[in-house]
Amino acid sequence: MKKKENRERDRYAEALSSPHDAAARRRIFKQLVESLLYEGIVEASETAGPDGLTVWTLAGRDAEGRPVAYRCTGRAHLTFGRLRLTDEPVQREGPRPSGSAERRPTAVSDAGAAAAQAADESAAELAEEARPAAEEARSIALFLLEITLSGTPDPAKRLSFIRELEQTLLNDTLARHWNAVRFRQGLSAAPSDEDWEQRLIDGHPYHPSYKSRIGFRVEDQLAYGPEFGESIRPIWLAVRRERLRFGFSASLSGSGGEEGWIADQSGAAVYAGFRRKLRQAGADERDYGIVPVHPWQWRSVISSALADEIRQGSVILLGETDDVYTAQQSIRTLANRSRPEAYSLKLSLSIVNTSTSRVIAPHTAQNAPLITDWLQGLASRDAYLRDELRLVLLGEIAGAAYDNGHLSDEQRADGYGVLSCIWRESVQPRLQGGEASMPFNGLCCVDAAGRPFIDAWVRRHGAANWLEQLLNVSVLPIIHWLFAHGIAFESHAQNMLLIHEEGWPVRIALKDFHDGIRFKPELLAQPERCPAFADVPAYHRRVNRNSFLVADDPAEVRDFVHDAFFFINLGELALFMHKHYGLSETWFWTEVRAVIASYQRRFPEHRERYELLSPFAATIGVEQLTKRRMYADDELHMHQVPNPLAEASRESRAKTAVPTRT
């Protein structure tokens, strides 16, 4: 234990004294300023810069009311009007913050002379502080406190956001440092399948607090952060059935029921030991269900939040199984490394990461297998999805959650959603000979030397050929669900896996359905097959306005796909391919549009949904992720952004240069 603590301290000290600290800070500043400008949160002026660039000046005032300005350079892109800053650091111009001037040492012995010199130095310092200075912006907190924000931000939320950004700086520095160490050790080759989860350290490409993980200490980050790949052993608890919501997929009906299912997941010998512990505690086994929890969650939350239940015997600690797990990018989902074909565990974590608390609401755990049965049932009867696209849906085949709905709202807050698990299918048994998988966001990541992970694939197949195949493989399943079935998937980042053969895209896998789909009942192609879901409690609606399955407006369904898939997944890919391989954004979106148009010509029977859910609208709604962090949650923070898929003139499309195939 002592050696482990020393190793953690050494990693922490080495990381903070390395160049990775400055690199992480610059990335946070870059994404923060980009989002503030893009979401219209700051007052900024624009001037023309060299090479078609724009210089933005963000006005503000320091703590003493003196004017300051922050300057940055970048350009607006065709891709949803996204703003991207150059690699040049953000500059702060204005009086230096109090305490920043350095004192020169006094080397005189006479008290009068010393006092005179001190007075001269004080006057010089005041003059120096008053003189406007231009230097790299280094304080995230100072920046957010000085700039002028539009509207009326919530002071408490702004301070909370600053904390998230500062924690992101620490966590990203640690991850970058460890990634560089591995790279120096020779681990530069692209990983495969589950090992990708440890190598993709970037986090959210738009959200500025992309790695906040509020609640984790440094040692927790090193022990449970996916970048570090440490082994994790979940802890299993027994929960009285009257306090347990359990959902079960119909596909598991032959597995011996809940008891047989849990026995298989934990191992027969271990399960027998669990039952023995229950008997030793004087409990009737039939009155309890068994649920795994994250070890951090048990230590930091459940042992105190559910202390009364533990004291009364409603929750009983059972112990660990023999299986070893590692964290995936979402942090709370653990992949079984002892049995890669076994189910992954999505477990409640009472941390905040990229704006969201990572607990799992009881009704979503209960709904997860219902949604899986519904979607997999539709896919099995759809020849296009089943035989041509060969789409993989990684089902959430069981869900269990402690439900404290019997308590008042005041009492419920600490324990709501803190003890939940969703069992998800692994992609491994679904892969065929020669196939491998990687998270879709890995397509836009680089290694520690700055080389794209996909570089060998792109150079082998040619950038344009490879990208055309990727777009067909990824776009067609998403739009088919939208147009043929009326169901939108939140298919961003780690929610989509690319299945490939030596880098050549062949199909995709989708996951995370329990709160990652959206539909309007009247637009469903087969509404009679839609299951009756567990109700969303009023308490949940108040604490998470963005979590819902059923939409009131067709635009909410359309924009759910746009925001996640087109804006994040394909948007990042368009910018990445332009930067690294010279494929223009115009060419990229023309190709995407061609894929959609070809689909619509093939399936004219969905014409009504093509119009109601048109992907070609001039603007689409995108969530304001940064605004959510600083303003009251009395409304959904959305803004309309230009859609690169909107109809372009025939002349501009005719002039679009098609890259040479190599």
JORA-V986214 format. One record per pair of residues at least 12 apart in sequence whose C-alpha atoms are under 8 Angstrom apart, sorted by the first residue. I is the first residue (numbers start at 0). GAP is how many residues later the second one is. D is the distance in whole Angstrom. If there is no record, write none. Layout:
BEGIN
i->{I:I}
gap->{GAP:GAP}
d->{D:D}
END
This chain:
BEGIN
i->{7:7:10:10:11:11:13:14:14:14:14:15:15:15:17:19:19:19:20:20:20:22:23:23:23:23:24:24:25:25:27:27:27:27:28:28:28:29:29:29:30:30:30:30:31:31:31:33:33:33:34:34:34:34:34:35:35:36:37:37:38:38:38:38:39:40:40:40:40:41:41:41:41:41:42:42:42:42:42:43:43:43:43:44:44:48:51:52:52:52:53:53:53:54:54:54:54:55:55:55:56:56:56:56:57:57:57:57:58:58:59:59:59:60:60:60:61:61:61:62:65:65:66:67:67:67:67:67:68:68:68:68:69:69:69:69:69:70:70:70:70:71:71:71:71:71:72:72:72:72:73:77:77:77:78:78:78:78:78:78:78:79:79:79:79:79:79:80:80:80:88:88:89:89:90:90:90:90:91:91:91:91:91:92:92:92:92:93:93:93:93:93:94:94:94:94:94:95:95:95:95:95:96:97:100:100:100:102:139:139:139:140:140:143:143:151:152:152:152:153:153:153:154:156:156:156:156:157:157:157:159:160:160:160:163:163:163:163:164:164:164:165:166:166:166:166:167:167:167:167:167:168:168:170:170:170:170:171:174:174:174:175:177:178:178:178:179:182:187:187:189:191:191:191:192:192:192:193:193:195:195:195:196:196:196:196:196:196:197:197:197:197:197:197:198:199:199:199:199:200:201:202:203:203:204:204:205:206:206:206:207:207:208:208:208:209:209:210:210:211:211:211:212:212:212:212:213:213:213:214:214:214:215:219:223:223:224:224:225:225:225:225:225:228:228:229:229:230:230:230:231:231:231:231:231:232:232:232:232:232:232:232:232:233:233:233:233:233:233:233:234:234:234:234:234:234:234:234:234:234:235:235:235:235:235:235:235:235:235:236:236:236:236:236:236:236:236:236:237:237:237:237:237:237:237:237:237:238:238:238:238:238:238:238:238:239:239:239:239:239:240:240:240:242:242:242:243:243:243:243:243:244:244:244:244:244:244:244:244:244:245:245:245:245:245:245:246:246:246:246:246:246:246:246:246:247:247:247:247:247:248:248:248:248:248:248:249:250:250:251:261:265:265:265:266:269:269:273:273:276:277:277:290:290:290:290:291:291:291:292:292:292:292:292:293:293:293:293:295:296:296:296:296:300:300:301:301:301:304:304:305:322:322:322:322:323:323:323:324:324:328:329:331:331:331:331:331:332:332:332:333:333:334:339:339:340:340:340:340:341:341:342:342:342:342:343:343:343:343:344:344:344:344:345:345:345:345:346:346:346:346:346:346:347:347:347:347:347:347:348:349:354:354:354:358:358:358:358:358:359:359:359:359:359:360:360:360:360:360:361:361:361:361:361:361:361:362:362:362:363:363:363:364:364:364:364:364:364:364:364:365:365:365:365:365:366:366:366:366:367:367:367:367:367:367:367:368:368:368:368:368:368:369:369:370:370:370:371:371:371:371:372:373:373:373:375:375:384:388:388:388:388:389:390:390:390:390:390:391:391:391:391:392:392:392:393:393:393:393:393:393:393:393:394:394:394:395:395:395:395:395:395:395:396:396:396:396:397:397:397:398:398:398:398:399:399:399:400:400:400:400:401:401:401:401:402:402:403:408:426:430:433:433:434:434:434:434:435:435:435:435:436:436:436:436:437:437:437:438:438:438:438:438:438:439:439:439:439:439:439:439:439:440:440:440:440:442:443:443:443:453:456:456:456:460:460:461:461:462:462:462:462:463:463:463:463:463:464:464:465:465:467:468:468:468:469:469:470:470:470:471:472:472:472:472:473:473:473:474:474:474:475:475:475:477:478:481:481:482:482:482:482:483:483:484:484:484:484:485:485:485:485:485:485:486:486:486:486:486:486:487:487:487:487:487:487:487:488:488:488:488:488:488:489:489:489:489:489:489:490:490:490:490:490:490:490:491:491:491:491:492:492:494:494:494:495:495:495:495:496:496:514:514:514:515:516:517:517:517:517:517:517:518:518:518:518:519:519:519:519:519:519:520:522:544:545:553:553:554:554:556:557:557:557:558:558:558:561:561:561:561:562:562:562:573:573:582:585:586:586:586:588:588:589:589:591:592:614:614:615:615:615:615:616:616:616:617:617:617:617:617:618:618:618:618:618:619:619:619:619:620:620:620:620:621:621:621:621:622:622:622:622:623:623:623:624}
gap->{211:214:163:167:162:206:163:158:159:162:163:154:157:158:159:153:156:157:148:149:152:150:145:148:149:152:113:144:63:64:137:141:180:181:61:111:179:55:59:60:174:175:176:177:175:176:594:49:50:51:48:171:172:173:591:590:591:46:44:45:585:587:588:600:110:108:109:110:586:16:105:106:107:108:15:16:105:106:107:12:13:14:15:12:13:24:23:20:21:22:19:20:21:16:17:18:19:15:16:17:12:13:14:15:12:13:89:90:88:89:86:87:88:85:86:87:35:83:84:83:28:29:27:24:25:26:27:78:23:24:25:78:20:21:22:23:67:19:20:21:22:13:16:17:18:19:12:13:15:17:12:507:508:566:488:492:495:496:506:564:565:487:491:561:562:563:564:560:561:562:47:48:46:47:43:44:45:46:41:42:43:44:45:39:40:41:42:36:37:38:39:40:34:35:36:37:38:33:34:35:36:37:32:31:24:27:28:18:22:25:26:21:25:14:18:479:477:478:479:476:477:478:475:472:473:474:475:471:472:473:469:48:468:469:45:48:49:50:43:44:47:46:44:45:46:47:41:42:43:44:45:42:43:40:41:47:50:39:26:52:53:25:50:20:48:269:268:265:259:260:263:244:245:246:243:244:245:141:244:242:243:246:29:30:130:131:132:242:28:29:30:31:130:131:28:27:129:242:245:26:243:126:150:289:363:367:362:147:418:419:146:418:144:145:146:143:144:142:143:140:141:142:138:139:140:141:137:138:139:135:136:137:135:76:103:107:102:106:100:101:102:103:105:97:98:96:97:93:94:95:63:92:93:94:95:61:62:87:88:89:90:91:92:58:59:60:61:86:87:91:57:58:59:60:63:82:83:84:85:86:54:55:56:57:81:82:83:84:85:53:54:55:56:78:79:80:81:82:50:51:52:53:76:77:78:79:80:49:50:51:52:75:76:77:163:47:48:49:74:75:46:47:48:159:160:161:45:156:157:158:159:117:118:120:121:154:155:156:157:158:119:120:152:153:154:155:118:119:120:121:122:123:151:152:153:121:122:149:150:151:120:121:123:124:148:149:123:122:146:145:28:55:56:57:54:51:52:44:45:41:38:40:109:110:129:130:55:128:129:54:55:126:127:128:38:53:54:55:53:51:52:53:121:49:117:113:116:117:109:110:109:13:14:15:16:12:13:14:12:13:165:164:14:15:16:17:26:12:13:14:12:13:91:86:88:85:86:87:88:83:84:80:81:82:83:79:80:81:82:76:77:78:79:75:76:77:78:12:13:72:73:74:75:12:69:70:71:72:73:69:68:270:273:274:57:58:59:60:61:57:58:59:60:61:40:55:56:59:179:38:39:40:41:54:55:58:171:172:173:150:151:170:33:34:35:36:55:56:57:149:32:33:34:35:168:32:147:166:167:28:29:30:31:54:145:146:26:27:28:29:30:145:161:163:142:143:160:23:24:25:141:22:155:156:157:17:19:92:84:87:88:118:117:86:116:117:118:119:38:116:117:118:116:117:118:30:31:32:33:115:116:117:118:29:30:116:26:27:28:29:116:117:118:25:26:27:28:24:25:26:21:22:23:24:20:21:22:16:18:19:20:15:16:17:18:13:14:12:130:82:68:67:68:64:65:66:67:63:64:65:66:60:61:62:63:59:60:61:54:55:56:57:58:59:52:53:54:55:56:57:58:129:51:52:53:128:130:128:129:132:49:45:46:47:43:201:199:200:118:120:198:199:119:195:196:197:198:196:197:38:39:123:35:36:37:35:36:120:121:124:123:32:33:34:35:24:33:34:117:120:121:119:120:123:83:117:76:131:123:126:127:130:41:122:38:39:40:41:33:34:37:38:39:123:30:31:32:33:37:70:29:30:31:69:70:72:73:24:27:28:29:71:72:26:27:70:71:74:75:19:20:25:70:73:74:78:72:73:76:77:75:76:15:16:17:12:13:14:15:12:13:32:33:34:33:32:30:31:32:33:39:42:30:31:32:38:30:31:32:33:34:37:29:86:91:90:58:59:57:58:56:55:56:57:61:62:63:53:58:59:60:58:59:60:14:15:76:70:69:70:71:55:56:55:63:53:52:30:31:27:29:30:31:26:28:29:24:25:27:28:29:21:22:23:24:27:20:21:22:23:17:18:19:20:16:17:18:19:13:14:15:16:13:14:15:12}
d->{7:7:7:8:7:8:8:6:6:5:8:8:7:8:7:5:6:6:7:8:5:8:6:6:6:8:7:6:6:8:7:7:6:7:7:7:8:6:8:7:8:6:7:5:8:5:8:6:6:7:8:7:8:8:6:7:8:8:7:6:6:8:7:7:8:6:5:8:7:7:7:6:5:6:6:6:6:6:7:6:5:4:6:5:7:8:8:7:5:5:6:5:6:7:6:5:7:6:5:6:6:6:5:7:5:6:7:8:6:6:5:4:5:5:7:7:8:8:5:7:8:8:7:7:6:5:7:8:6:5:6:8:7:5:4:6:8:6:5:6:8:7:8:7:5:6:6:6:7:8:5:7:7:6:8:6:7:8:7:7:6:7:8:6:5:5:6:7:6:8:6:7:6:6:6:5:4:5:8:6:6:6:5:6:5:4:7:8:7:4:5:7:5:5:6:5:6:5:7:8:7:7:8:8:7:8:7:8:7:7:7:6:8:8:7:7:5:5:7:6:5:6:8:6:5:7:8:7:5:8:8:8:6:7:6:5:8:7:7:5:6:8:8:5:7:7:6:7:5:4:7:8:8:6:7:8:7:7:7:6:8:8:7:8:8:7:6:6:7:8:6:7:7:7:6:5:6:8:8:6:7:8:7:7:8:5:6:8:5:4:6:6:7:8:6:7:8:6:7:6:7:8:8:8:8:8:8:7:6:7:8:7:8:6:8:7:5:6:7:7:5:7:6:5:5:8:5:5:7:7:5:7:7:8:7:7:7:6:7:5:6:6:6:6:7:6:8:6:6:5:8:6:5:6:8:8:7:7:7:8:7:6:6:6:6:5:6:6:7:8:5:5:6:6:8:8:7:5:5:8:7:6:4:6:7:6:5:6:8:6:5:6:7:7:6:5:5:7:6:6:4:6:8:6:5:7:7:5:5:6:7:6:5:7:7:6:4:6:5:7:6:5:6:6:5:7:7:7:6:5:6:7:8:8:6:8:5:5:6:7:8:6:7:6:4:7:7:5:7:7:6:8:5:5:6:6:8:6:5:7:5:7:7:6:5:6:7:8:8:8:7:6:8:8:7:6:8:6:8:7:8:8:7:8:7:7:8:8:7:6:7:7:7:7:8:6:7:7:8:7:6:7:8:7:8:8:7:7:6:6:7:7:7:5:7:6:6:6:5:7:7:7:6:5:6:6:7:5:4:6:6:8:8:7:7:6:8:5:6:7:6:6:5:5:5:6:5:6:6:6:6:5:6:5:5:6:7:8:7:8:6:5:7:5:7:6:6:5:7:7:7:8:8:7:8:5:6:8:8:5:7:8:6:8:8:7:4:8:8:7:5:7:6:8:6:7:6:7:7:6:7:8:8:5:6:6:7:7:6:7:8:5:7:8:7:8:6:6:6:6:7:7:6:7:7:4:7:5:5:5:7:8:7:7:7:7:8:5:6:7:7:8:7:7:7:7:8:7:7:8:7:7:7:7:6:6:6:8:7:6:4:6:6:5:6:7:5:7:7:7:6:5:8:6:5:7:6:6:4:6:8:7:8:8:6:6:7:6:5:8:7:6:4:6:6:5:7:7:6:4:6:7:8:5:6:7:7:6:7:8:8:6:8:6:6:5:8:6:6:6:8:6:6:4:6:5:5:7:7:5:8:6:4:6:8:6:6:8:6:5:6:7:8:5:6:7:7:7:6:6:8:7:5:7:8:7:6:5:7:8:7:7:8:6:7:6:8:6:8:7:8:7:8:6:8:6:8:8:7:8:6:7:6:5:7:8:7:6:8:7:8:7:7:8:8:8:8:8:6:6:7:8:7:6:8:6:5:7:6:7:5:5:6:8:7:6:5:8:7:7:5:5:6:6:7:6:6:8:6:5:7:7:6:5:6:6:6:5:7:7:8:8:7:6:5:8:5:5:6:6:8:6:6:5:6:7:6:5:7:5:6:7:7:7:8:6:7:5:6:7:6:7:6:5:6:6:6:5:6:7:7:7:7:8:7:7:6:6:8:7:7:5:7:7:6:6:7:8:7:8:8:7:5:7:6:8:7:7:6:7:7:6:6:7:8:8:6:7:8:7:5:4:6:7:8:6:6:6:8:5:8:6:5:5:5:8:5:6:7:6:6:5:5:6:5:6:6:7:8:6:4:6:5:5:7:8}
END
